[in-house]
Amino acid sequence: MDVDFKRLASFMWIADLGSLSRAADRMRVAQPALSRQMRLLEAELGVALFARHRRGMSLTPAGEELRSRLVGPLRQIDMVIEDIRSLSSEVAGNIAIGVPPTVSLVLAGSLAKRVVSQAPNVSLRVVEGYAAHLVDWLQRGEIDVAILYGPAADLQLKTEELLVEDICLVGSAESHLSAAKSIEFRELTKLPLILPSRPHGLRVVADNAAAKAKMRLDVRFQADSFVLMKELVESDLGYSMMPYSAVAREVEAGRLCWAPIVNPIVRRQLVLATHPGATSRTAQTLTKIIRREISELVNSGRWSAQILFEKNSLE
């Protein structure tokens, strides 16, 4: 059975806008013709894709499933078309990168500026999310590139190593933690901790460190919002484990304190993962820009980390 590609594209417009009339206006086609195309698509697939009511159209479970399956492939087709069009000109197109909140804070703004400077015809969308969500969005093709927690061997994706950085203990201004005085990992077991829930990357790093040390952490609060985590720590309700880069602004403002963790040192590794279909010039250009910006941040001291990629990958 052959399904008309245009019908699938029309289906996505209606699914996204939730209205046949709005989709018809946006696509500049007659509403009756668009309605007929959707009925033909439903007949071809043998299922109802929309529940029709006075206020518009909503997706049925089959419609939701079709939409989720189409998002990635249609994005990749759009990228291929844009890539072919740009072969004789500058790199152009739309691309989406996913980043964890702790990475977004230190990288997103400067990365956007570098894209504007080095690839002005590229439209960058930055999507912030925790590791588990980013992996799902990447596998589904909803984003093209993602910065994830490593090691790379744990991920069923095309990956390359970016950097490693230490995780430190973070407390309120009243906690009297000091960057000059390290704290033994075993001391963390006596403290009320504020961490995200599993399977978020930062929590996995903390739990794995505790398991290797054969110790148990006292996680008093679980907060899946990075902003909320810092607010709870600042309110002196507990401590957290984060990379220094994630709290540098609050430390410099005197709102938070930090101390290095030793015996063992706790580190996180970051990798760059790409969707298997993200092979366009735009995606390749973005990955190079990401490496250049990370290199600049680390070399300037704005990101305290160790780079894992080769210098020739910046060219």
NUTI-502897 format. One line per field, with one value per residue (C-alpha): chain; residue number from 1; x, y, z; residue in three letters. Coordinates in pm, whole numbers, plus 32768, in hexadecimal, padded with zeros to 4 digits. Example, Ala and Ser with C-alpha at 12.3 -4.5 7.8 and 13.67 -1.06 7.14 Angstrom:
REM NUTI-502897
ch <- A  A
i <- 1  2
X <- 84CE  8557
Y <- 7E3E  7F96
Z <- 830C  82CA
aa <- ALA  SER
END
This chain:
REM NUTI-502897
ch <- A  A  A  A  A  A  A  A  A  A  A  A  A  A  A  A  A  A  A  A  A  A  A  A  A  A  A  A  A  A  A  A  A  A  A  A  A  A  A  A  A  A  A  A  A  A  A  A  A  A  A  A  A  A  A  A  A  A  A  A  A  A  A  A  A  A  A  A  A  A  A  A  A  A  A  A  A  A  A  A  A  A  A  A  A  A  A  A  A  A  A  A  A  A  A  A  A  A  A  A  A  A  A  A  A  A  A  A  A  A  A  A  A  A  A  A  A  A  A  A  A  A  A  A  A  A  A  A  A  A  A  A  A  A  A  A  A  A  A  A  A  A  A  A  A  A  A  A  A  A  A  A  A  A  A  A  A  A  A  A  A  A  A  A  A  A  A  A  A  A  A  A  A  A  A  A  A  A  A  A  A  A  A  A  A  A  A  A  A  A  A  A  A  A  A  A  A  A  A  A  A  A  A  A  A  A  A  A  A  A  A  A  A  A  A  A  A  A  A  A  A  A  A  A  A  A  A  A  A  A  A  A  A  A  A  A  A  A  A  A  A  A  A  A  A  A  A  A  A  A  A  A  A  A  A  A  A  A  A  A  A  A  A  A  A  A  A  A  A  A  A  A  A  A  A  A  A  A  A  A  A  A  A  A  A  A  A  A  A  A  A  A  A  A  A  A  A  A  A  A  A  A  A  A  A  A  A  A  A  A  A  A  A  A  A
i <- 1  2  3  4  5  6  7  8  9  10  11  12  13  14  15  16  17  18  19  20  21  22  23  24  25  26  27  28  29  30  31  32  33  34  35  36  37  38  39  40  41  42  43  44  45  46  47  48  49  50  51  52  53  54  55  56  57  58  59  60  61  62  63  64  65  66  67  68  69  70  71  72  73  74  75  76  77  78  79  80  81  82  83  84  85  86  87  88  89  90  91  92  93  94  95  96  97  98  99  100  101  102  103  104  105  106  107  108  109  110  111  112  113  114  115  116  117  118  119  120  121  122  123  124  125  126  127  128  129  130  131  132  133  134  135  136  137  138  139  140  141  142  143  144  145  146  147  148  149  150  151  152  153  154  155  156  157  158  159  160  161  162  163  164  165  166  167  168  169  170  171  172  173  174  175  176  177  178  179  180  181  182  183  184  185  186  187  188  189  190  191  192  193  194  195  196  197  198  199  200  201  202  203  204  205  206  207  208  209  210  211  212  213  214  215  216  217  218  219  220  221  222  223  224  225  226  227  228  229  230  231  232  233  234  235  236  237  238  239  240  241  242  243  244  245  246  247  248  249  250  251  252  253  254  255  256  257  258  259  260  261  262  263  264  265  266  267  268  269  270  271  272  273  274  275  276  277  278  279  280  281  282  283  284  285  286  287  288  289  290  291  292  293  294  295  296  297  298  299  300  301  302  303  304  305  306  307  308  309  310  311  312  313  314  315
X <- 8000  808A  8039  804F  816E  80AE  7F91  8082  810A  7FA5  7F55  8076  7FFB  7EA0  7F2E  800E  7F06  7DDD  7CF9  7CA4  7C55  7D9A  7E61  7DB1  7DFF  7F6C  7F93  7EC8  7DE2  7C6A  7BDC  7AF8  7C20  7CF3  7BD7  7BB7  7D2E  7D15  7BEF  7CB0  7DDC  7D01  7C6B  7DC5  7E3C  7CF6  7CE2  7C4D  7D61  7C8C  7B63  7A93  79CB  7944  7A7C  7B6C  7C18  7CDB  7DB7  7D3F  7E38  7E8A  7EBC  7FA3  806F  8088  80F2  8203  8288  828A  8332  8493  8484  83DD  84E4  85F6  8552  853E  86AF  8710  864E  86E9  8840  8821  87A8  88D5  89E2  8A48  8A23  8A5E  89E5  887A  874E  86A6  8744  86F0  87E3  8783  884A  882A  87D7  8934  89D1  88D5  8938  8AA4  8A91  8945  896D  8AD0  8A85  8964  8A49  8B4C  8A44  89D2  8B3C  8BB5  8A75  8984  8895  8860  872E  8788  8686  8709  8639  8681  8633  86B4  8783  866C  858D  86A7  86F9  858A  8566  86A8  8643  84F0  8592  84F2  864D  8782  88A2  88B8  89BA  898F  8A31  8B2D  8BD3  8B82  8B79  8A3A  897A  88F1  893E  8A55  8B27  8C74  8D18  8D19  8D9C  8DA9  8D7A  8D76  8C36  8C45  8B74  8A9A  8A00  8959  8A18  89E6  8A80  8BE4  8C64  8DB1  8E58  8FA0  8F2A  8ED0  8DC3  8DDF  8CD1  8C70  8C10  8B03  8A45  8A07  8970  880B  882E  875D  877A  86A7  85F4  8671  86B5  8732  88A6  8916  885E  88F4  8A52  8A12  8976  8A8B  8B96  8AE4  8AC2  8C35  8C8B  8B90  8ADB  8979  8918  8802  8734  8646  85AA  8586  8556  854E  8572  86D6  8661  8598  86BF  8795  867D  8657  87CD  87D7  86BD  87A2  86BD  87D9  8908  892E  8A32  8A6F  8B8C  8C1E  8BC6  8A56  8A6A  8B88  8AA3  89FD  8B4F  8BDF  8AA8  8AD7  898E  8A28  8B6A  8C1F  8D2E  8DED  8D8E  8EAD  8EE3  8E59  8E4D  8CFC  8CFD  8C06  8C56  8BA0  8B7B  8AEE  89E3  8948  8814  8878  87D0  8875  8985  8938  8A32  896A  8991  8B03  8B37  8A84  8B57  8C95  8C10  8BBA  8D1F  8DAF  8CD5  8D22  8E96  8E7D  8DBC  8EB3  8FEE  8F71  8F27  8DB1  8D72  8E49  8E63  8F4D  8F13  8F0D  8EFD  9022  9085  906F  8EF7  8ED5  8F3B
Y <- 8000  8155  827D  83D7  8499  85DF  854A  84F5  8658  86E0  85F8  868B  87EF  879A  86D3  87F5  8906  883D  88D5  8883  89EE  8A74  896B  89C1  8B32  8AED  89FF  8AE2  89CB  89AB  8918  881B  879A  8774  86C1  85D1  8587  852A  8442  839B  8370  82D5  81EB  8185  813C  809F  8169  82B1  83B0  84D0  84FA  860E  86FF  8860  8905  8857  870A  8641  8514  83B5  82BF  8249  83B4  83F4  82C2  832D  848C  840F  8325  8435  8551  84CC  8450  858F  8665  8599  85BF  8738  873F  8676  8763  8896  87F5  87B1  8914  899F  88D2  89FB  8AFC  8B30  8A32  8A74  89CB  897C  88A3  8849  87F9  8767  87B9  8767  8895  889D  88AA  89A5  8A9D  8AAB  8A5D  8ABD  8C37  8C3C  8B22  8BE9  8D16  8C40  8BAF  8D10  8D71  8C3A  8BB2  8CD9  8C1C  8B03  8B16  8A76  89EF  899F  88A1  8879  8731  8620  8503  8400  84F4  8561  83FB  83B8  84F6  84A9  8344  83BC  84C2  85EB  867F  864D  866A  8647  866E  8547  84A6  8398  82AE  828C  810E  8127  81CE  8127  825D  82F3  83A9  8452  84B7  8627  865E  85F2  86D5  86AB  86A7  8775  8797  88CE  8972  8AB6  8BEE  8B7D  8A24  8AA9  89C2  8A33  89F9  89E4  88C4  8778  869A  851E  8463  83A5  84EF  851B  83F4  84C6  85EB  8622  8629  86CB  8611  85C9  847D  8358  8327  848D  84A0  855C  8468  833D  83CE  8402  82AA  81FA  82A8  823E  80D8  80C1  814A  8056  8173  81F6  835F  840A  84A9  8586  863B  85D4  86F4  86C7  883D  88BB  8A17  8983  88B2  89E9  8AA7  898F  898D  8B07  8AF1  8A14  88E5  8801  87D0  8769  86CE  8797  8800  8950  89E0  89BB  8A93  8B82  8CB2  8C6E  8C2C  8D72  8E28  8D92  8CD3  8B76  8AD2  899F  88A8  87A1  8635  853E  83CD  8391  84BB  84BD  8517  852D  84EC  859D  8513  85A0  84BE  84E3  844C  833F  840D  8556  854B  8696  87B1  8873  8760  8737  88AE  88BE  87A6  8860  89A4  88ED  886C  89C4  8A6A  8963  8986  8B00  8AE5  89EC  8A9C  8BEB  8B53  8B90  8A19  8950  8809  8726  8713  85B5  85FE  863D  879D  873E  8708  8883  88BD
Z <- 8000  7F9A  807A  7FDE  8082  8062  812C  8244  8242  8249  836A  8431  83F5  8477  859D  8604  85DB  865D  855A  83F2  83A0  8437  837E  8238  8269  82BA  8191  80AC  8035  8033  8174  80C5  7FFB  8135  81E8  80C2  80CE  823E  8202  80E7  81CF  82DD  81D8  815E  82C0  8330  8475  84ED  8523  85A4  868B  85ED  86C5  86B5  873E  8655  8630  872C  86F1  873A  87D4  8673  860B  8731  86D4  8567  85CA  86B5  85A5  849A  8559  8533  83C9  834B  83FE  8356  81FF  8232  8290  815C  8079  811E  8106  7F91  7F55  800E  7F5B  7E89  7FA0  8113  8211  8267  8305  844E  8558  86C0  87DA  892B  8A64  8BD8  8CB7  8D52  8BF7  8B6F  8C7B  8C15  8AA0  89FE  89F0  896F  8879  87E6  87B7  8707  861C  85C3  857C  84C4  8426  8407  8321  841C  84FD  864B  8740  889C  895E  8ACF  8B7B  8C5E  8BCF  8BB0  8AF4  8A0D  89AB  895D  888D  87D4  8784  8709  862D  86DD  8715  863F  8736  88AF  89C1  8AAC  8BD8  8B79  8B5E  89EE  8A03  8AD1  89B5  887C  87AF  86E1  87E4  881B  8962  89BE  8B1F  8C89  8DB5  8F2E  8FF7  9136  9271  926B  939C  9406  946D  95D5  9597  95B4  94A4  9417  92C9  9388  9464  93C3  9454  9465  93A5  94DE  9581  9478  950B  9645  9587  9506  938E  927D  9132  8FFE  8FE6  8F1A  8DFC  8DD8  8D94  8ECB  8FAD  8EF8  8F2A  909E  90D1  9011  90E3  9222  91A7  9152  92AC  9347  93F1  93F2  93B8  947C  9364  942A  9300  9194  90A4  8F2D  8EF5  8EF9  8F61  9082  90F3  9117  91C6  92C8  9306  9321  9421  94F5  94DA  9473  9397  922F  914B  900E  8F28  8F8C  8E36  8E8E  8FC7  8F77  8F62  90B2  9156  90D0  914F  92AB  929F  929A  9312  9291  92EB  9221  9261  9294  92E2  91E7  90FE  904E  8EDE  8DC2  8C58  8B3F  89E0  889F  880B  86B4  8616  8516  8406  8468  835E  82B5  8287  838A  8491  8442  845A  85AA  8642  85DF  8674  87B7  87D5  878E  8894  899C  8950  8978  8AC1  8B55  8ADD  8B62  8CB8  8CA1  8CA6  8D94  8CD6  8C12  8A9B  8A05  8890  87A8  8740  85CF  85FA  861F  84B4
aa <- MET  ASP  VAL  ASP  PHE  LYS  ARG  LEU  ALA  SER  PHE  MET  TRP  ILE  ALA  ASP  LEU  GLY  SER  LEU  SER  ARG  ALA  ALA  ASP  ARG  MET  ARG  VAL  ALA  GLN  PRO  ALA  LEU  SER  ARG  GLN  MET  ARG  LEU  LEU  GLU  ALA  GLU  LEU  GLY  VAL  ALA  LEU  PHE  ALA  ARG  HIS  ARG  ARG  GLY  MET  SER  LEU  THR  PRO  ALA  GLY  GLU  GLU  LEU  ARG  SER  ARG  LEU  VAL  GLY  PRO  LEU  ARG  GLN  ILE  ASP  MET  VAL  ILE  GLU  ASP  ILE  ARG  SER  LEU  SER  SER  GLU  VAL  ALA  GLY  ASN  ILE  ALA  ILE  GLY  VAL  PRO  PRO  THR  VAL  SER  LEU  VAL  LEU  ALA  GLY  SER  LEU  ALA  LYS  ARG  VAL  VAL  SER  GLN  ALA  PRO  ASN  VAL  SER  LEU  ARG  VAL  VAL  GLU  GLY  TYR  ALA  ALA  HIS  LEU  VAL  ASP  TRP  LEU  GLN  ARG  GLY  GLU  ILE  ASP  VAL  ALA  ILE  LEU  TYR  GLY  PRO  ALA  ALA  ASP  LEU  GLN  LEU  LYS  THR  GLU  GLU  LEU  LEU  VAL  GLU  ASP  ILE  CYS  LEU  VAL  GLY  SER  ALA  GLU  SER  HIS  LEU  SER  ALA  ALA  LYS  SER  ILE  GLU  PHE  ARG  GLU  LEU  THR  LYS  LEU  PRO  LEU  ILE  LEU  PRO  SER  ARG  PRO  HIS  GLY  LEU  ARG  VAL  VAL  ALA  ASP  ASN  ALA  ALA  ALA  LYS  ALA  LYS  MET  ARG  LEU  ASP  VAL  ARG  PHE  GLN  ALA  ASP  SER  PHE  VAL  LEU  MET  LYS  GLU  LEU  VAL  GLU  SER  ASP  LEU  GLY  TYR  SER  MET  MET  PRO  TYR  SER  ALA  VAL  ALA  ARG  GLU  VAL  GLU  ALA  GLY  ARG  LEU  CYS  TRP  ALA  PRO  ILE  VAL  ASN  PRO  ILE  VAL  ARG  ARG  GLN  LEU  VAL  LEU  ALA  THR  HIS  PRO  GLY  ALA  THR  SER  ARG  THR  ALA  GLN  THR  LEU  THR  LYS  ILE  ILE  ARG  ARG  GLU  ILE  SER  GLU  LEU  VAL  ASN  SER  GLY  ARG  TRP  SER  ALA  GLN  ILE  LEU  PHE  GLU  LYS  ASN  SER  LEU  GLU
END
